């Protein structure tokens, strides 16, 4: 997806969706990490370690909000 996101978007939806393909290409690594994070969360929930799950979410949130505020305008995605 990282290499061919733009090509897929153009092939399936036409030239108007070139920017959507660029977004798909940039978001592919994050989709992989999100999948791995969900597996980790399910394992922690199955073991009854809900507090650790909450701590991971809070740390992720603490990094996610400032990075979004900084990087979205910087990368021109706004």
C-alpha positions as CSV (number, residue, x, y, z in Angstrom):
1,X,0.0,0.0,0.0
2,X,2.8,2.3,0.7
3,X,4.2,2.1,-2.8
4,X,1.0,1.7,-4.8
5,X,-1.7,3.6,-2.8
6,X,-1.9,6.4,-5.4
7,X,-2.0,3.9,-8.3
8,X,-4.8,1.9,-6.6
9,X,-6.9,5.0,-5.9
10,X,-6.5,6.2,-9.5
11,X,-7.3,2.7,-11.0
12,X,-10.4,2.1,-8.8
13,X,-11.8,5.6,-8.6
14,X,-10.2,7.8,-11.3
15,X,-7.9,10.8,-11.4
16,X,-10.0,12.9,-9.0
17,X,-8.9,10.6,-6.1
18,X,-5.1,11.1,-6.5
19,X,-4.9,12.9,-3.2
20,X,-6.7,10.1,-1.5
21,X,-4.2,7.7,-2.8
22,X,-1.4,9.8,-1.4
23,X,-3.0,9.7,2.0
24,X,-3.4,5.9,1.7
25,X,0.3,5.6,0.9
26,X,1.3,7.7,3.8
27,X,-1.0,5.9,6.3
28,X,0.0,2.3,5.4
29,X,2.6,2.0,8.1
30,X,0.2,3.3,10.7
31,X,-2.4,0.7,9.7
32,X,0.2,-2.1,10.3
33,X,1.1,-0.7,13.8
34,X,-2.6,-0.3,14.6
35,X,-3.2,-3.9,13.8
36,X,-0.3,-5.0,16.0
37,X,-1.5,-2.7,18.8
38,X,-5.0,-4.3,18.7
39,X,-3.5,-7.8,19.0
40,X,-1.5,-6.6,22.0
41,X,-4.6,-5.1,23.6
42,X,-6.5,-8.4,23.1
43,X,-3.8,-10.4,24.7
44,X,-3.6,-8.0,27.7
45,X,-7.4,-8.1,28.1
46,X,-7.5,-11.9,27.9
47,X,-4.9,-12.0,30.8
48,X,-7.0,-9.5,32.8
49,X,-4.5,-6.7,32.7
50,X,-6.9,-3.8,32.0
51,X,-4.8,-1.2,33.8
52,X,-1.8,-1.8,31.6
53,X,-4.0,-1.4,28.6
54,X,-5.2,2.0,30.0
55,X,-1.6,3.1,30.6
56,X,-0.7,2.3,27.0
57,X,-3.6,4.2,25.7
58,X,-2.8,7.3,27.9
59,X,0.9,7.3,26.8
60,X,-0.2,7.0,23.1
61,X,-2.7,9.8,23.6
62,X,0.0,12.0,25.2
63,X,2.2,11.6,22.1
64,X,-0.6,11.6,19.5
65,X,-2.2,14.9,20.3
66,X,1.0,17.0,20.3
67,X,2.3,15.3,17.2
68,X,-0.9,15.9,15.3
69,X,-0.9,19.5,16.3
70,X,2.7,19.9,15.0
71,X,2.8,17.6,12.0
72,X,-0.6,18.1,10.3
73,X,0.1,21.8,9.4
74,X,3.8,21.0,8.8
75,X,3.1,18.3,6.3
76,X,0.3,20.2,4.6
77,X,-2.5,17.8,5.4
78,X,-4.7,20.4,6.9
